Structure formats: structure tokens, C-alpha cells
Amino acid sequence: MDLNSDLGEGFGIWTLGDDDALLPIVTSANVACGFHAGDPITMRRVCARASALGVRIGAQVSYRDLAGFGRRRIDVDPATLTDELRYQIGALSAFGPIAYVKPHGALYNTAAVDADHASAVVAAAAAWELPVLCQPGSVLAGLAAEAGLRVVGEGFVDRGYLSDGRLVPRGAEGAVLTDVDAVASRAVRMARDGEVVAVDGSVLSVPFESLCVHGDTPGAVAMASAVRAALLAAGLPLTPFA
């Protein structure tokens, strides 16, 4: 099982999350490319550290939304969005080899259901012949597969799920999970059984290849450490998917 986290999400003098502590724990790093967070210095530092640790680097691409941290849907023309996503991948590639692409925030959620914006993500990834890390069964997953790209199903150990497989919107009750022990147990079930319990109690069967612990979740380092330990104790070795 792959364990990933969103990293490099500081900007200038502002820091978010503990990249240095998380990098030895995860196997894949989704590095912000400057449009929702991240800057050249941060990108270089995180990529250098990831490479030294054998952690795969993914381009965490987003809408052009620094003020909203990429968590606001932007009604942008798909052709323009494609160019902006390719630009972000290219920027990150200056600091190391890119192994995959993962949309961030509102783009992740929009591309899961919107064919126009999903097609922009696919076109950008295809230009670099990169796998796409995304929600299993989503519109993005389907279009990426049709384009001949490898699709990697992602599960969120620290986020609540709706009964239809979508994430609980941030700000709603049950959206973010912070109980470390509960999250670690949940991660094992997701990785071993391909199951996650939604907020209404229903059990979803989903094929996960990678699990995500958000770098900005409260207690992210302790949570990621507990998830890693629980997976290994369950006999589930951790290895990058890319």
C-alpha cells in the first residue's frame, strides 16, 4: 500500500504542516506547485528531501487560487485550465522527476463529477504521460483510463465519506477526522479490505491503491505515524505505487 500526503503547502514566510517530519513516514509526496500554495524555494526543498528518502514526487495541481487555498471552484475554460495545469507540472519538474499527478481541493472534487474539468486534468497528465491519483469510480478516473493513463485509486483516512463515495464537504459535521486510533484502524480496513464506513453508517467497497493523510490535518505527524505503524503491523508493506 502507498501512503501519501499533501506537502509543500507553505508560501513565502508562511508555513503549513511539517514537511520534514512527514517525509520519512510517507511513500509519496503530493507537492504543491504554486497555484494554491507552494513557491520555488519550498518546491525545491521538499523535492530534494523526498528524493533523498526515496519518496515519489507527485504534482499537486490546482485552480489558480492562492487566497482560497485552492478550495474554491473556479469556472475556468477547460483549455485555459489545461494550460495552467501543464504549467504547474512543468514548474515542479524543474526540481525533480515527477511520478504522477493529483488534483488538489476544489479541483479534485470538481473533476470527480465534471467532465470538462476532468478532461483538463487528463490532458495535462497525458502531456507528461503521468499516472493520475484520484477518487476511484470518478469521472476523472474514467476519462484518464480511456486516455490510456494509469489510474490510482485514492482513499482519505482522515476525511469523512458520503454514502455515494464523495467526501463530506469541509465545514460540515464529520468532514475531518482527528481521532488517531480510529483513523489508524480505518486505514487498515481501507487497505486490507477495500472498505470504508460512510458518515451514515453504510459500508462502501472501494479499490484503494494509495491512502492519504492530509499534511494540514491537526496532529498530522502523529496520525501518519500511527497509520504507517498500523499498516505494517497488519502485514501490509508500504511501497510507492509509482
C-alpha positions in Angstrom: 0.0 0.0 0.0 1.1 3.5 -0.8 0.8 6.3 1.8 0.7 9.8 0.5 0.4 13.3 1.9 -0.1 16.8 0.6 3.2 18.7 1.2 5.0 21.9 0.3 1.9 23.9 1.1 3.6 26.9 2.6 4.1 30.2 0.8 6.9 32.7 1.4 7.2 33.2 5.1 4.0 31.2 5.8 4.3 27.6 6.7 1.7 24.9 6.8 2.2 21.4 8.1 5.6 19.7 9.0 7.0 18.5 5.7 10.3 17.4 7.3 8.6 15.2 9.8 6.1 13.7 7.3 8.5 12.8 4.5 10.2 9.9 6.4 6.7 8.5 7.1 5.0 8.6 3.7 6.0 6.9 0.4 4.5 9.5 -2.0 4.5 13.3 -1.6 1.9 15.4 -3.4 3.9 18.7 -3.7 2.0 22.0 -4.2 3.0 23.7 -7.5 2.4 27.3 -6.7 -1.2 27.9 -7.7 -2.9 27.1 -4.3 0.3 27.1 -2.2 4.0 26.5 -2.7 6.8 28.6 -4.1 10.1 27.8 -5.8 12.1 27.5 -2.6 9.6 25.3 -0.9 9.2 23.1 -4.0 13.0 22.7 -4.3 13.4 21.9 -0.6 10.6 19.3 -0.5 11.6 17.6 -3.7 15.2 17.4 -2.6 14.3 15.8 0.7 11.8 13.5 -0.9 14.3 12.3 -3.4 16.9 11.6 -0.7 14.4 9.5 1.2 13.2 7.5 -1.9 9.7 9.2 -1.7 8.0 9.6 -5.0 7.1 13.1 -6.0 3.6 14.0 -7.4 2.4 17.3 -8.9 -0.4 18.5 -6.7 -2.1 20.8 -9.2 -5.0 23.2 -8.5 -7.1 26.1 -9.6 -5.3 29.5 -9.6 -6.4 30.3 -6.0 -3.8 31.3 -3.5 -6.2 33.3 -1.5 -8.6 30.4 -1.1 -6.0 27.7 -0.8 -7.5 26.0 -3.9 -10.7 25.1 -2.1 -13.0 27.3 -4.2 -14.3 26.0 -7.5 -13.4 28.4 -10.3 -15.3 28.5 -13.6 -12.4 28.4 -16.0 -12.4 27.4 -19.6 -11.1 23.8 -19.9 -8.4 24.8 -22.5 -7.1 27.5 -20.1 -7.2 25.1 -17.2 -5.3 22.5 -19.2 -2.5 25.1 -19.9 -2.4 26.1 -16.2 -2.1 22.6 -15.1 0.6 21.8 -17.6 2.4 24.9 -16.4 2.3 23.7 -12.8 3.6 20.2 -13.7 6.4 21.9 -15.6 7.3 24.1 -12.8 7.6 21.2 -10.3 9.6 19.2 -12.8 12.4 21.7 -12.6 13.1 20.3 -9.1 13.0 16.6 -9.7 11.3 13.8 -11.6 7.5 13.8 -11.4 5.9 10.4 -10.9 2.2 11.3 -11.0 -0.4 14.0 -10.9 -3.0 14.6 -8.2 -5.6 17.4 -8.3 -6.0 19.5 -5.1 -9.0 20.7 -3.2 -11.9 22.0 -5.3 -10.3 20.8 -8.5 -10.2 17.2 -7.0 -13.9 17.3 -6.1 -15.0 19.1 -9.3 -13.0 16.7 -11.6 -14.7 13.8 -9.9 -18.0 14.8 -11.3 -17.4 17.4 -14.1 -16.2 16.1 -17.5 -14.9 19.4 -18.7 -12.5 20.0 -15.8 -11.7 16.3 -15.6 -10.6 16.4 -19.2 -8.3 19.2 -18.4 -6.6 17.2 -15.7 -6.3 14.2 -18.1 -4.9 16.4 -20.9 -2.3 17.8 -18.7 -1.3 14.5 -17.2 -1.2 12.9 -20.7 1.2 15.6 -22.0 3.7 14.2 -19.5 2.5 10.6 -19.7 1.8 10.5 -15.9 -0.5 8.4 -13.8 -3.4 10.1 -12.1 -4.1 9.8 -8.4 -7.8 10.3 -7.9 -11.1 9.2 -6.4 -12.0 5.6 -7.6 -15.0 5.4 -9.9 -15.0 9.2 -10.5 -15.5 10.9 -13.9 -11.7 11.8 -13.8 -10.8 8.1 -13.2 -12.9 7.1 -16.2 -11.6 9.7 -18.6 -8.0 9.0 -17.5 -8.4 5.3 -18.1 -10.0 6.0 -21.5 -6.9 8.1 -22.4 -4.6 5.2 -21.6 -3.3 6.7 -18.3 -2.7 4.6 -15.2 -5.4 5.4 -12.7 -4.5 5.1 -9.0 -7.5 4.9 -6.6 -7.0 7.1 -3.5 -8.6 6.9 -0.1 -8.6 9.5 2.6 -8.1 8.1 6.1 -8.7 11.5 7.7 -11.8 12.6 5.8 -15.5 11.6 6.1 -17.3 9.9 3.2 -20.8 10.3 2.0 -22.8 7.2 1.0 -22.2 7.9 -2.7 -18.4 7.8 -2.3 -17.8 11.5 -2.3 -16.1 13.3 0.5 -18.1 15.2 3.2 -17.8 18.9 2.3 -15.3 20.7 4.5 -17.1 22.7 7.2 -19.8 20.0 7.5 -20.0 17.7 10.5 -17.8 14.6 10.1 -15.7 16.1 7.3 -12.3 15.9 9.1 -11.4 13.0 11.4 -8.9 13.7 14.2 -9.0 10.6 16.4 -5.6 9.0 15.8 -6.5 5.4 16.9 -9.8 5.4 14.9 -8.0 6.7 11.8 -5.3 4.1 12.1 -7.9 1.3 12.3 -9.8 2.8 9.5 -6.7 2.8 7.3 -6.1 -0.9 7.8 -9.7 -1.7 6.8 -9.4 0.5 3.7 -6.1 -1.1 2.7 -6.8 -4.7 3.6 -10.5 -5.0 2.8 -11.1 -2.1 0.4 -13.9 -0.8 2.7 -14.7 2.5 4.3 -17.6 3.4 6.5 -19.6 6.4 5.4 -21.0 9.0 7.8 -24.4 7.4 7.6 -23.0 4.0 8.6 -23.2 2.4 5.2 -20.1 0.4 4.1 -18.5 1.4 0.8 -16.5 -1.1 -1.2 -13.7 0.8 -3.0 -10.4 -0.4 -4.5 -7.7 1.7 -2.9 -4.1 1.7 -4.0 -3.0 4.8 -2.0 -4.1 6.3 1.3 -3.8 10.0 2.1 -3.1 11.7 5.4 -3.5 15.5 4.8 -0.5 17.5 5.9 -2.7 20.2 7.4 -4.9 17.9 9.4 -4.5 18.6 13.2 -1.9 16.2 14.5 -0.9 15.1 11.0 2.5 13.7 12.0 1.2 11.6 14.9 -1.7 10.4 12.7 0.6 9.5 9.8 3.0 7.7 12.1 0.1 5.7 13.6 -1.3 4.8 10.2 2.1 3.6 9.0 2.6 1.5 12.1 -0.9 0.0 11.9 -0.5 -0.9 8.2 2.9 -2.6 8.9 1.5 -4.4 11.9 -1.3 -5.7 9.8 1.2 -7.2 7.3 0.7 -4.5 4.7 4.0 -3.4 3.4 4.4 0.3 2.3 5.7 1.0 -1.1 5.2 3.7 -3.7 2.7 2.9 -6.4 4.7 4.8 -9.0 
